[in-house]
Amino acid sequence: MKPAAFVYERPSSIAEAVQLLSEADGEAKVLAGGQSLVPLMAFRLVSPSMLVDIGAIAELGDIDSGPDTIRIGAGVTHRRAELALGPVIPLVAVGLRELGHVAIRNVGTVGGSLAHADPASEWGALALALDASISVTGPAGERSVGADRFFLDWMQPDLMPGEIVTGLHIPKPSSMRWGFVEIARRRGDFALAGAAVNLGVADGVIATARVGILGGGVTPLRAHTLEAALTGMDLVGAAEVAEAVDADVDPLDDQHGPARYKRRLARVVCERAIRQAAEAA
Amino acid sequence: MKVDLELTVNGEAVGISADPRTTLADLLRDHLGLTGTHLGCEQGVCGSCTVLVDGHSARSCLMLAAAAQGREVTTIEGMASESGLHPVQEAFSRHHALQCGFCTPGFFATVLEMMSEGVLADEAIVRERLSGNLCRCTGYHNIVTATLELLGGRP
């Protein structure tokens, strides 16, 4: 349970980190909070030749609240985001409370979680439900990727060699009804299924719907079919269309249960999250 | 190639060179002789190795020592003083909140953070906050009781 040897670099700027990653021989990895990477290294599932620790890059640690968007630096810990965003976007705070335990959230970072691209990522589902975009810097400069184009395949984010995630931009919702529900074997474990629901409601009718699913396939994913089914419905009673999520998910068999069980869970978490959104004052 | 580290451990400045792959837990135990931090699973699940880093709980098995550069680390050795037991130790002792003691240092870090945050003495909240620390002896009941008392609730 000890990581294999690697070369360690601790740059103090994004530019320096990008340069180190671009010039590295072999397998270089970015170390953010390390709450996923370090256990993978301890199991020797990954053995990078070099770690570029971005923990000392001050510019990644900012939370900027503009008039229309909130920008969370990639180096912001889950715990800081949970506490800072609670009053502004409660969906984020409630979703993050399901992410591991406080000791994990104190160290793990927004950018690390997004770049790790675990299908059970709370940040992934939240970013999808909130129509967020992810900023990335690499040898070719900066670019911004919508959350619904960022998660390409199993643990595979849209990052080119040498690119690092620098921040998450969340549009400030003017008014929203929201729900977040996840089911795990034990508190703090990886979710078997979860749903983040963001509804724009006018006169009791759902005008816009965005639903992010975790544990529903090889990536965090958007439930387009469910979103379409919800749009135009009365908020009260909307939970009854939750089974539309069947067309959106494609869960995998694993040691926790067969795919059909997790398909059923996806329906359950959506139903509960929609009901939560409807019942919130 | 080793990395040179400067950090504060239990109030004392420490300057040390270590292999980059050294975790904070191994630095504390093997390099500094602070064996009160216990390693159970070494994969971030059991919580036994939990310490305070800049006052916040952290799994020392999931943090590289190199990433603790410049940080302030508090371990179980930093809690008791020569004048006697720390209030957390007293409460755990009074309520029989430990048996073998392996998980106890990790629980202390979690409970100290809760005390410094002023977490409400509510059983559901306490049980949730303690859920990241596993104990195989006690069944948790007495740990919850001790923690509630420390947070100002009725024991």
HADDOCK unambig.tbl for C-alpha pairs under 7 A between the chains (distance, minus, plus):
assign (segid A and resid 1 and name CA) (segid B and resid 42 and name CA) 6.39 0.50 0.50
assign (segid A and resid 3 and name CA) (segid B and resid 21 and name CA) 6.01 0.50 0.50
assign (segid A and resid 4 and name CA) (segid B and resid 21 and name CA) 6.98 0.50 0.50
assign (segid A and resid 5 and name CA) (segid B and resid 21 and name CA) 5.91 0.50 0.50
assign (segid A and resid 6 and name CA) (segid B and resid 21 and name CA) 6.85 0.50 0.50
assign (segid A and resid 8 and name CA) (segid B and resid 20 and name CA) 6.04 0.50 0.50
assign (segid A and resid 34 and name CA) (segid B and resid 62 and name CA) 6.54 0.50 0.50
assign (segid A and resid 34 and name CA) (segid B and resid 63 and name CA) 6.60 0.50 0.50
assign (segid A and resid 35 and name CA) (segid B and resid 62 and name CA) 5.88 0.50 0.50
assign (segid A and resid 38 and name CA) (segid B and resid 62 and name CA) 5.60 0.50 0.50
assign (segid A and resid 39 and name CA) (segid B and resid 43 and name CA) 4.96 0.50 0.50
assign (segid A and resid 39 and name CA) (segid B and resid 62 and name CA) 6.56 0.50 0.50
assign (segid A and resid 101 and name CA) (segid B and resid 132 and name CA) 5.56 0.50 0.50
assign (segid A and resid 103 and name CA) (segid B and resid 57 and name CA) 4.79 0.50 0.50
assign (segid A and resid 103 and name CA) (segid B and resid 58 and name CA) 4.51 0.50 0.50
assign (segid A and resid 103 and name CA) (segid B and resid 59 and name CA) 6.28 0.50 0.50
assign (segid A and resid 104 and name CA) (segid B and resid 58 and name CA) 6.46 0.50 0.50
assign (segid A and resid 106 and name CA) (segid B and resid 56 and name CA) 6.63 0.50 0.50
assign (segid A and resid 106 and name CA) (segid B and resid 57 and name CA) 6.82 0.50 0.50
assign (segid A and resid 106 and name CA) (segid B and resid 58 and name CA) 6.59 0.50 0.50
assign (segid A and resid 107 and name CA) (segid B and resid 58 and name CA) 6.66 0.50 0.50
assign (segid A and resid 187 and name CA) (segid B and resid 131 and name CA) 6.72 0.50 0.50
